[in-house]
Amino acid sequence: MLSRAADLARRLARNAEAVCRHYLSNGHREGRYWLVGDVANTRGRSLFVRLSGPDHGKGAAGKWTDYVASRVMLRSRDWALPCGPSTSFTQHNASTRGGA
């Protein structure tokens, strides 16, 4: 079963632009990437899908990144940390807050 899923993933990655044109039709090609708002196919420039590259590993075709999600995570982290310079001590305390 795993090899069938891996084979499907490789075939989709080899045809990343066609997959994006079909499922993310509100986006557009810009260089080596397909840009669209999000996985719900909204207009925008937050979700980047790599259209070409190796079958797997770093820089692989079909890999995607949603930059809004990472900005939300950074805002959440900044909110959780106390005011002032960020140190490994305060980061450690923030990460264990609400834990044990």
HELIX and SHEET records of a PDB file:
HELIX    1   1 LEU A    2  ARG A   14  1                                  13    
HELIX    2   2 ALA A   16  TYR A   23  1                                   8    
HELIX    3   3 TYR A   67  ALA A   80  1                                  14    
HELIX    4   4 SER A   88  THR A   96  1                                   9    
SHEET    1   A 4 HIS A  28  GLU A  30  0                                        
SHEET    2   A 4 TYR A  33  VAL A  36 -1                                        
SHEET    3   A 4 LEU A  47  ARG A  50 -1                                        
SHEET    4   A 4 TRP A  64  ASP A  66 -1                                        
END                                                                             
